[in-house]
Protein backbone atom coordinates (compact mmCIF):
# COMPACT_ATOMS: atom_id res chain seq x y z
CA UNK A 1 0.00 0.00 0.00
CA UNK A 2 1.36 3.42 -0.89
CA UNK A 3 0.97 6.67 1.01
CA UNK A 4 -1.36 9.05 -0.82
CA UNK A 5 0.28 12.46 -0.65
CA UNK A 6 -0.82 16.02 -1.31
CA UNK A 7 1.89 18.60 -1.90
CA UNK A 8 0.86 22.09 -0.82
CA UNK A 9 2.87 24.77 -2.60
CA UNK A 10 3.95 24.42 -6.23
CA UNK A 11 7.02 26.63 -6.33
CA UNK A 12 10.51 25.94 -7.60
CA UNK A 13 11.43 23.46 -4.85
CA UNK A 14 8.34 21.36 -5.49
CA UNK A 15 8.97 21.38 -9.23
CA UNK A 16 12.70 20.66 -9.09
CA UNK A 17 12.96 18.44 -6.00
CA UNK A 18 9.74 17.21 -4.35
CA UNK A 19 7.89 15.98 -7.43
CA UNK A 20 10.89 14.28 -9.10
CA UNK A 21 11.80 12.59 -5.79
CA UNK A 22 8.22 11.44 -5.23
CA UNK A 23 8.12 9.96 -8.73
CA UNK A 24 10.96 7.63 -7.74
CA UNK A 25 9.15 6.30 -4.67
CA UNK A 26 7.21 3.06 -4.77
CA UNK A 27 5.53 3.58 -1.40
CA UNK A 28 4.27 7.10 -1.97
CA UNK A 29 2.03 8.54 -4.66
CA UNK A 30 1.31 12.23 -5.17
CA UNK A 31 -2.48 12.39 -5.49
CA UNK A 32 -2.97 16.17 -5.26
CA UNK A 33 -1.22 19.48 -5.78
CA UNK A 34 -2.48 22.52 -3.88
CA UNK A 35 -1.58 26.10 -4.66
CA UNK A 36 -3.35 29.45 -4.82
CA UNK A 37 -1.93 29.70 -8.36
CA UNK A 38 -4.11 27.06 -10.01
CA UNK A 39 -2.45 27.52 -13.41
CA UNK A 40 0.93 26.65 -11.93
CA UNK A 41 -0.50 23.65 -10.07
CA UNK A 42 -2.26 22.42 -13.21
CA UNK A 43 0.94 22.74 -15.24
CA UNK A 44 2.89 20.66 -12.72
CA UNK A 45 0.05 18.15 -12.36
CA UNK A 46 0.05 17.57 -16.10
CA UNK A 47 3.83 17.33 -16.22
CA UNK A 48 4.03 14.82 -13.33
CA UNK A 49 0.73 12.96 -13.77
CA UNK A 50 -0.95 14.18 -10.58
CA UNK A 51 -4.73 13.59 -10.71
CA UNK A 52 -6.03 16.34 -8.38
CA UNK A 53 -5.39 20.10 -8.40
CA UNK A 54 -6.88 22.41 -5.77
CA UNK A 55 -6.52 25.93 -4.43
CA UNK A 56 -7.27 24.76 -0.87
CA UNK A 57 -6.10 21.81 1.21
CA UNK A 58 -9.68 21.33 2.42
CA UNK A 59 -10.70 20.27 -1.10
CA UNK A 60 -8.32 17.29 -1.28
CA UNK A 61 -9.84 13.81 -1.35
CA UNK A 62 -8.39 10.40 -0.56
CA UNK A 63 -5.03 11.48 0.87
CA UNK A 64 -3.08 10.25 3.87
CA UNK A 65 -0.37 12.89 4.23
CA UNK A 66 0.63 16.39 3.22
CA UNK A 67 3.96 17.91 2.35
CA UNK A 68 3.87 21.62 3.21
CA UNK A 69 6.17 23.36 0.75
CA UNK A 70 4.92 26.85 1.46
CA UNK A 71 6.30 30.01 3.04
CA UNK A 72 6.49 29.66 6.85
CA UNK A 73 3.89 32.34 7.57
CA UNK A 74 1.09 30.21 6.05
CA UNK A 75 2.08 26.88 7.61
CA UNK A 76 0.32 27.53 10.93
CA UNK A 77 -3.09 27.49 9.25
CA UNK A 78 -2.21 24.64 6.90
CA UNK A 79 -0.94 22.51 9.77
CA UNK A 80 -4.19 23.09 11.64
CA UNK A 81 -6.21 21.99 8.60
CA UNK A 82 -4.03 18.90 8.16
CA UNK A 83 -4.33 17.92 11.82
CA UNK A 84 -8.10 18.44 11.77
CA UNK A 85 -8.32 16.05 8.80
CA UNK A 86 -6.06 13.43 10.37
CA UNK A 87 -3.27 13.80 7.80
CA UNK A 88 0.35 13.02 8.51
CA UNK A 89 2.48 16.13 7.98
CA UNK A 90 5.91 16.80 6.54
CA UNK A 91 6.76 20.50 6.64
CA UNK A 92 9.72 22.28 5.19
CA UNK A 93 11.76 24.26 7.66
CA UNK A 94 11.34 26.49 9.45
CA UNK A 95 8.02 25.20 10.72
CA UNK A 96 6.86 28.77 11.44
CA UNK A 97 8.27 32.25 11.91
CA UNK A 98 8.01 32.34 15.71
CA UNK A 99 8.07 29.93 18.65
CA UNK A 100 4.51 30.92 19.56
CA UNK A 101 3.35 30.01 16.03
CA UNK A 102 5.01 26.60 16.41
CA UNK A 103 3.27 26.09 19.74
CA UNK A 104 -0.08 26.89 18.11
CA UNK A 105 0.56 24.09 15.64
CA UNK A 106 0.97 21.42 18.32
CA UNK A 107 -1.91 22.39 20.59
N, C-alpha and C positions, 0 to 999 in steps of 0.2 A: 504494500500500500504506500502510495506517495503522499507527501504533505502538499496540500493545495494552498498555494501562496498568492497573496495580493501584494504588489509593490506599490507603495504610495509615494509619489514623487517621480517624475519622468525626466529628470535633468540629465546632465552629461555623465554623472557617475552611474546612474541606472543604465543608460544606453551603452556605455563603454565597459562597465564592470559587472553590475548586478545581473542584467539579462544574459550576457554571454556565459557567465558562471553558472547561472541557473539552468541554462540549456544543456550543460554538461552533466547535470545531476540526474541520477536515476530515481532518487527517493524524494524529489521535490518537483512540483510542476507549477509554473506561474499561470494562474487561472484568471487574474485580473490586474489591470493597471489603473491607477487612480491618480488624477492630476486635475487641477483647475483649468489647465490648458488641454481641452479635449482633443484638439487637432494634433498636438504633440503626442498624447497618449495613444491616439488612433494610429498614428504613423508608426510608433514603436510596436504596437500590438500587431499590426500587419507585418512588420519586418520580422518579428520574433514568434509569430503564431499564437498570440495570447487571445483567448476567446472573449473576455469581458473588458470593457473600457467604461470608467465612471468618473464623475467629477467629485464624488463623495464616497468615503469609506462605508458609509451606512447603506449604500446601494449594492455592495458586493454580495454575491450569493455563493454558497458552497465552497467556502474557504476555511482553512484551519489556522492560518498564521498570516501575519503581516510583516513586511519589511518597511520600516519608516525611513525613507530616503528624502527627507524634507528638511528645510531650515529648522533649527532648534526651537524657534519661537512658536511654531505651530504643532510641535510634538506633544505638548501637554494635552491639548484637546484630542488629538488623534490617539494617544495612548488611552485616554479615558473611553473613547468609543470602542477601541479594540478590547479593552478589559470588559466593558459592558456586554460585548458580544461573545466573550469567551475565547478570543483569539490568542494564540501565542504571539509574542512580539519580539522582533529583532529591530533595534533602533541604531542608526548611525550615531556617532558621538559628535558633540556632547549630547547627552540625553535632553538637556534643557539649558536655558541661559543662566538660571540661578538655582541655588540649593532649594529654596522654597518651592520653585516650580517642580523640581525632582520629587520633593516630598508630596506634592499634590498628586503626582502620578502613581504613587504607591499606596495611597490611602483610599 
